[in-house]
Amino acid sequence: MNCELRTEDEGYGSVQWEMPDTDGILSSEKVLPEFEGGIPERKPIKRNVLRGFNLDHTVEVVGRETFLIDGSKSNSCVMEITKGKMTHDWRGPIVVLRQPGTEIDPRFYEDVTAADLRIVVDYFLSY
């Protein structure tokens, strides 16, 4: 995932953070015209609720904010990895990202790992 490094000058110095470029993936599925260019919704995961442990990093699930009403099709990947047992009708494209640490607003991203897939599956099963 390409992440653009951004810098903002504040009164006491500059702050840098990365902004992931999810637009191309999230807009890859046709939606109703009134919902084109929708806003991404970010769901940070800092605890595996299903298995009862805190994470030492943040896993972020990103989808379109309007996926339930914008004409998106059910997400077959979520259906497959949860064996149809997800508790929510996840629709449209979804991006999974990873950030180091569990701060309220981590500023940088790193590569997801295979262990993060288990966290995401459990999230979809318990959401």
N, C-alpha and C positions, 0 to 999 in steps of 0.2 A: 504494500500500500504506500503510495507516495504521500509524504507528509511535508507540508510547506513550513519552513522555519519562519516564524514571525517575531518581530521585536516591537515593543511599545515602550516609549520613554515615559517614565514617571518622575515626579519631582526629585526623588532620591537616587535615580539611576534607571537603567533600562531592564526590562523583563523580557525573556524569550520563552516561546512555547511553540509546539508543533500543532498544525491543523491538518488532519488527515483529509485527503481528497476522496470523499465517498460519493460525490455527486454522480460520477459516471456509472458507478455500480447501482446506486439507488434509483437512478432514472433509466436503467436498462429495460425495465418492463413498462409497457404502455399503460397509462392510467387515464381516467376520465379527464378531459381537457381542463376542467376547472381546478384540477389538483396538480397539474404539471408544475415542476419546479418546487415541489413541496419541501418542507423543513425536515431535516433529519432529527429523529428522536434518539437520544443516547441513554442507555440504561447501564449504569456502572454496577458491576458485581464485585463486592468486597468480602462476601461471606457465602459459603456454600450452605444454604439453609437446609437442603435436603439431607446432607450428611453431617451438619452441625459443626462446621469449623470455619474460622476466619482465614482469609487469604493473606499472603504477604505482598500481594500485588493486586492490581485492578484489571478485571476483564470487562470489556465494554461491548455491549450488543447495540448495534446501530441499525435502525430501519426508518422507513418513512413514518412520520407522525400520523398520517392519515390512512395507513394501510388497511384499516378495516372498512373504510367508506369510499376509497378512491378507485375501486374496480380491480385491485390487486388480486391475483390468484393465490390460493393457499400455497405455502412454501413446502414443496415436496421434500426438501432436505431435512427440515425440522420434523416433518412427519416420519421420515425414514429413521433418523437417528434416535427418535424417542419411541420408535415402534408404534406410532399412532397414539401414544399415551400422554401427549402434551396437554396441559390444562387450559390452553388459550389458543385461539385460531390465529396462528402467526401467518402473515401473508406478505407477499412481495419479497424483493431481495433483502438480505440481511448481511451485515458486515460484522465480523468479530475482531476486536483489537485488544491489545494488552499494553498496560502502562505499569512502570515500576512503582512500587509503594502503594499506599492506600490513603494518600492525602485526599482532601475534599476535592481538589481540582488538580490532578497530576498534569504536568506540563509537557511530558515527552512520551513517546511510544517506543515499543520494542517488539520483536517478533513473537507471535503466539507460539505456544508449545503444544505437543500432543496432550499434555495434562490439562491444558486449558479447554480442550474439547470436552472432557469429562465435566468440567465446571459448567460449560454452556449447556450440555445435555441436561444436567441436574437442574439448571436454571429454567429451561423450557418445561421440565417435568413438574416444577414446583411453583411457577409464576402464578 
